[in-house]
Amino acid sequence: MIPAATRLGMKIKRLRIAHGFTQVDVAARAKVTQGYIAQLESGLQKDPSLAVVRRLAKALKVTVGELVA
C-alpha cells in the first residue's frame, strides 16, 4: 500500500503536469514555496495543513475531495 503522503504528492505532480504548471507556478498560486511543493511531490512533507490543501486544490483547479481522494 502506498503511504498517504506519497499518494498526495503523486496526485499533485500529475495534476500540475496535466495543467502545464511548473512547481514555481503552483507554489505562487497556492502561496507556498517551490521547495514545499517539491517536498510534497516527493513525499517528504507528510502533513500539509487544511489551509494549504485548500489552496493547492484551488491552484490545481480541483476540489479538496478530488485532491485528497
DSSP file (Angstrom, degrees, kcal/mol; ACC not computed):
  #  RESIDUE AA STRUCTURE BP1 BP2  ACC     N-H-->O    O-->H-N    N-H-->O    O-->H-N    TCO  KAPPA ALPHA  PHI   PSI    X-CA   Y-CA   Z-CA
    1    1 A M              0   0    0      0, 0.0     0, 0.0     0, 0.0     0, 0.0   0.000 360.0 360.0 360.0 137.1    0.0    0.0    0.0
    2    2 A I        -     0   0    0      1,-0.1     5,-0.1     2,-0.0     0, 0.0  -0.666 360.0-110.6 -82.8 130.6    1.3    3.5   -0.9
    3    3 A P     >  -     0   0    0      0, 0.0     4,-2.3     0, 0.0     3,-0.3  -0.239  24.4-117.4 -59.0 149.2    1.5    5.9    2.0
    4    4 A A  H  > S+     0   0    0      1,-0.2     4,-2.6     2,-0.2     5,-0.2   0.867 114.0  54.5 -57.5 -40.2   -1.0    8.8    2.0
    5    5 A A  H  > S+     0   0    0      1,-0.2     4,-2.3     2,-0.2    -1,-0.2   0.889 109.7  47.4 -63.1 -38.6    1.7   11.4    1.8
    6    6 A T  H  > S+     0   0    0     -3,-0.3     4,-2.6     2,-0.2    -2,-0.2   0.903 111.2  50.8 -69.2 -40.9    3.2    9.7   -1.3
    7    7 A R  H  X S+     0   0    0     -4,-2.3     4,-2.3     2,-0.2    -2,-0.2   0.926 111.4  48.1 -61.8 -44.5   -0.3    9.4   -2.9
    8    8 A L  H  X S+     0   0    0     -4,-2.6     4,-2.7     1,-0.2    -2,-0.2   0.936 112.8  48.5 -61.4 -46.3   -1.0   13.1   -2.3
    9    9 A G  H  X S+     0   0    0     -4,-2.3     4,-2.4     1,-0.2    -1,-0.2   0.899 111.0  49.9 -60.9 -41.6    2.4   14.1   -3.7
   10   10 A M  H  X S+     0   0    0     -4,-2.6     4,-2.6     2,-0.2    -1,-0.2   0.891 111.8  48.9 -64.7 -39.1    1.9   11.9   -6.8
   11   11 A K  H  X S+     0   0    0     -4,-2.3     4,-2.7     2,-0.2     5,-0.3   0.912 110.0  50.9 -67.7 -42.3   -1.5   13.4   -7.4
   12   12 A I  H  X S+     0   0    0     -4,-2.7     4,-2.7     1,-0.2    -2,-0.2   0.942 113.2  45.9 -58.5 -47.5   -0.2   17.0   -7.0
   13   13 A K  H  X S+     0   0    0     -4,-2.4     4,-2.6     2,-0.2     5,-0.2   0.922 112.7  49.5 -63.2 -44.4    2.5   16.2   -9.6
   14   14 A R  H  X S+     0   0    0     -4,-2.6     4,-2.3     1,-0.2    -1,-0.2   0.927 115.2  43.6 -61.7 -45.4    0.2   14.5  -12.0
   15   15 A L  H  X S+     0   0    0     -4,-2.7     4,-1.8     2,-0.2     6,-0.2   0.898 112.6  53.2 -65.9 -40.7   -2.3   17.4  -11.8
   16   16 A R  H  <>S+     0   0    0     -4,-2.7     5,-2.6    -5,-0.3     4,-0.4   0.941 112.9  43.0 -59.7 -48.0    0.5   20.0  -12.1
   17   17 A I  H ><5S+     0   0    0     -4,-2.6     3,-1.2     1,-0.2    -1,-0.2   0.895 109.7  57.1 -66.4 -40.3    1.9   18.4  -15.2
   18   18 A A  H 3<5S+     0   0    0     -4,-2.3    -1,-0.2     1,-0.3    -2,-0.2   0.839 110.4  45.0 -59.8 -33.5   -1.6   17.9  -16.7
   19   19 A H  T 3<5S-     0   0    0     -4,-1.8    -1,-0.3    -3,-0.2    -2,-0.2   0.492 115.1-117.1 -87.6  -4.3   -2.2   21.7  -16.4
   20   20 A G  T < 5 +     0   0    0     -3,-1.2     2,-0.3    -4,-0.4    -3,-0.2   0.746  65.0 147.6  74.9  22.6    1.3   22.5  -17.8
   21   21 A F      < -     0   0    0     -5,-2.6    -1,-0.2    -6,-0.2     2,-0.2  -0.631  41.0-139.9 -90.9 148.2    2.3   24.2  -14.5
   22   22 A T     >  -     0   0    0     -2,-0.3     4,-2.2     1,-0.1     5,-0.2  -0.521  33.5-104.2 -89.8 169.7    5.8   24.2  -13.0
   23   23 A Q  H  > S+     0   0    0      1,-0.2     4,-2.6     2,-0.2     5,-0.2   0.886 125.6  54.4 -60.5 -37.0    6.4   23.8   -9.3
   24   24 A V  H  > S+     0   0    0      2,-0.2     4,-2.5     1,-0.2    -1,-0.2   0.903 106.3  51.6 -63.5 -41.3    7.0   27.5   -9.2
   25   25 A D  H  > S+     0   0    0      2,-0.2     4,-2.3     1,-0.2    -2,-0.2   0.950 113.2  43.2 -60.0 -50.3    3.6   28.2  -10.8
   26   26 A V  H  X S+     0   0    0     -4,-2.2     4,-2.4     1,-0.2    -2,-0.2   0.906 112.8  53.3 -64.3 -41.4    1.7   26.0   -8.3
   27   27 A A  H  X>S+     0   0    0     -4,-2.6     5,-2.2    -5,-0.2     4,-0.9   0.929 110.6  46.3 -59.5 -46.0    3.7   27.4   -5.4
   28   28 A A  H  <5S+     0   0    0     -4,-2.5     3,-0.5     1,-0.2    -1,-0.2   0.913 114.2  47.7 -63.8 -42.2    2.9   31.0   -6.4
   29   29 A R  H  <5S+     0   0    0     -4,-2.3    -1,-0.2     1,-0.2    -2,-0.2   0.841 118.6  40.3 -67.7 -33.5   -0.8   30.2   -6.9
   30   30 A A  H  <5S-     0   0    0     -4,-2.4    -1,-0.2    -5,-0.2    -2,-0.2   0.433 109.3-121.5 -96.2  -0.7   -1.0   28.3   -3.5
   31   31 A K  T  <5S+     0   0    0     -4,-0.9     2,-0.3    -3,-0.5    -3,-0.2   0.909  74.8 110.9  59.8  45.4    1.1   30.8   -1.7
   32   32 A V  S   <S-     0   0    0     -5,-2.2    -1,-0.2    -6,-0.2     2,-0.2  -0.803  72.4 -88.3-131.7 176.9    3.8   28.3   -0.6
   33   33 A T     >  -     0   0    0     -2,-0.3     4,-1.7     1,-0.1     5,-0.1  -0.492  27.2-120.3 -87.7 160.2    7.4   27.9   -1.7
   34   34 A Q  H  > S+     0   0    0      1,-0.2     4,-2.4     2,-0.2     5,-0.2   0.868 116.1  58.0 -63.1 -36.1    8.6   25.9   -4.6
   35   35 A G  H  > S+     0   0    0      1,-0.2     4,-2.3     2,-0.2    -1,-0.2   0.866 102.8  52.8 -61.9 -36.8   10.6   23.8   -2.1
   36   36 A Y  H  > S+     0   0    0      2,-0.2     4,-2.4     1,-0.2    -1,-0.2   0.908 108.9  49.4 -65.2 -42.4    7.4   22.9   -0.2
   37   37 A I  H  X S+     0   0    0     -4,-1.7     4,-2.8     2,-0.2    -2,-0.2   0.921 110.6  50.9 -61.8 -44.0    5.8   21.7   -3.5
   38   38 A A  H  X S+     0   0    0     -4,-2.4     4,-1.8     1,-0.2     6,-0.2   0.906 110.4  49.0 -60.5 -42.0    8.9   19.6   -4.2
   39   39 A Q  H  X>S+     0   0    0     -4,-2.3     5,-1.7     2,-0.2     6,-1.5   0.895 111.8  48.8 -65.9 -40.0    8.8   18.1   -0.7
   40   40 A L  H ><5S+     0   0    0     -4,-2.4     3,-1.0     1,-0.2   -31,-0.2   0.942 111.5  49.3 -62.5 -47.2    5.1   17.3   -1.1
   41   41 A E  H 3<5S+     0   0    0     -4,-2.8    -1,-0.2     1,-0.3    -2,-0.2   0.828 113.5  46.0 -63.8 -31.6    5.6   15.7   -4.5
   42   42 A S  H 3<5S-     0   0    0     -4,-1.8    -1,-0.3    -5,-0.2    -2,-0.2   0.529 113.5-116.3 -89.1  -5.9    8.5   13.6   -3.2
   43   43 A G  T <<5S+     0   0    0     -3,-1.0    -3,-0.2    -4,-0.7   -37,-0.1   0.533  85.0 116.2  84.5   5.8    6.5   12.5   -0.1
   44   44 A L      < +     0   0    0     -5,-1.7     2,-0.7    -6,-0.2    -4,-0.2   0.825  66.7  62.3 -76.7 -31.6    9.0   14.2    2.3
   45   45 A Q        +     0   0    0     -6,-1.5    -2,-0.2    -9,-0.2    -1,-0.1  -0.865  67.6 173.7 -95.2 115.2    6.3   16.7    3.5
   46   46 A K        +     0   0    0     -2,-0.7    -1,-0.1     1,-0.2   -38,-0.1   0.761  59.0  39.8-100.3 -27.3    3.7   14.5    5.1
   47   47 A D        -     0   0    0    -42,-0.0    -1,-0.2     0, 0.0     2,-0.1  -0.597  62.0-178.2-130.8  73.2    1.1   16.7    6.8
   48   48 A P        -     0   0    0      0, 0.0    -3,-0.0     0, 0.0     5,-0.0  -0.427  36.4-107.4 -67.2 146.7    0.1   19.8    5.0
   49   49 A S     >  -     0   0    0      1,-0.1     4,-2.5    -2,-0.1     5,-0.2  -0.254  25.1-110.4 -68.5 161.6   -2.5   21.9    6.8
   50   50 A L  H  > S+     0   0    0      1,-0.2     4,-2.5     2,-0.2     5,-0.2   0.878 120.2  56.2 -60.6 -37.6   -6.0   22.0    5.7
   51   51 A A  H  > S+     0   0    0      2,-0.2     4,-2.1     1,-0.2    -1,-0.2   0.911 109.2  45.8 -61.3 -42.0   -5.5   25.7    4.6
   52   52 A V  H  > S+     0   0    0      2,-0.2     4,-2.8     1,-0.2    -2,-0.2   0.915 111.0  52.3 -67.9 -42.3   -2.6   24.6    2.4
   53   53 A V  H  X S+     0   0    0     -4,-2.5     4,-2.6     1,-0.2    -2,-0.2   0.908 109.7  50.1 -60.3 -41.5   -4.6   21.7    0.9
   54   54 A R  H  X S+     0   0    0     -4,-2.5     4,-2.3     2,-0.2    -1,-0.2   0.926 112.3  46.3 -62.0 -44.7   -7.4   24.1    0.1
   55   55 A R  H  X S+     0   0    0     -4,-2.1     4,-2.6     2,-0.2    -2,-0.2   0.884 112.4  50.8 -67.2 -37.4   -5.0   26.5   -1.7
   56   56 A L  H  X S+     0   0    0     -4,-2.8     4,-2.3     2,-0.2    -2,-0.2   0.924 109.1  51.0 -63.8 -44.0   -3.3   23.6   -3.5
   57   57 A A  H  <>S+     0   0    0     -4,-2.6     5,-2.6     1,-0.2     4,-0.3   0.931 112.6  46.1 -59.3 -45.5   -6.7   22.3   -4.7
   58   58 A K  H ><5S+     0   0    0     -4,-2.3     3,-1.2     1,-0.2    -1,-0.2   0.922 112.2  50.7 -62.9 -43.7   -7.6   25.8   -6.0
   59   59 A A  H 3<5S+     0   0    0     -4,-2.6    -1,-0.2     1,-0.3    -2,-0.2   0.845 114.3  44.3 -62.2 -33.9   -4.2   26.2   -7.6
   60   60 A L  T 3<5S-     0   0    0     -4,-2.3    -1,-0.3    -5,-0.2    -2,-0.2   0.347 113.3-119.3 -95.3   5.3   -4.6   22.8   -9.4
   61   61 A K  T < 5S+     0   0    0     -3,-1.2     2,-0.3    -4,-0.3    -3,-0.2   0.868  75.5 107.7  61.2  42.6   -8.3   23.5  -10.3
   62   62 A V  S   <S-     0   0    0     -5,-2.6    -1,-0.2    -6,-0.1    -2,-0.1  -0.884  72.3 -98.2-135.6 169.1   -9.8   20.6   -8.4
   63   63 A T     >  -     0   0    0     -2,-0.3     4,-2.0     1,-0.1     5,-0.1  -0.458  35.0-111.9 -81.4 163.3  -11.9   20.2   -5.3
   64   64 A V  H  > S+     0   0    0      1,-0.2     4,-2.5     2,-0.2     5,-0.2   0.920 120.4  54.8 -59.0 -43.0  -10.3   19.3   -2.0
   65   65 A G  H  > S+     0   0    0      1,-0.2     4,-1.4     2,-0.2    -1,-0.2   0.899 107.7  48.1 -58.2 -43.1  -12.0   16.0   -2.2
   66   66 A E  H  4 S+     0   0    0      1,-0.2    -1,-0.2     2,-0.2    -2,-0.2   0.876 112.1  50.7 -65.1 -37.1  -10.6   15.3   -5.6
   67   67 A L  H  < S+     0   0    0     -4,-2.0    -2,-0.2     1,-0.2    -1,-0.2   0.906 118.0  35.2 -69.8 -40.9   -7.1   16.2   -4.4
   68   68 A V  H  <        0   0    0     -4,-2.5    -1,-0.2     1,-0.2    -2,-0.2   0.565 360.0 360.0 -93.1  -7.6   -7.1   14.0   -1.3
   69   69 A A     <        0   0    0     -4,-1.4    -1,-0.2    -5,-0.2    -2,-0.1   0.495 360.0 360.0 -70.5 360.0   -9.1   11.1   -2.7
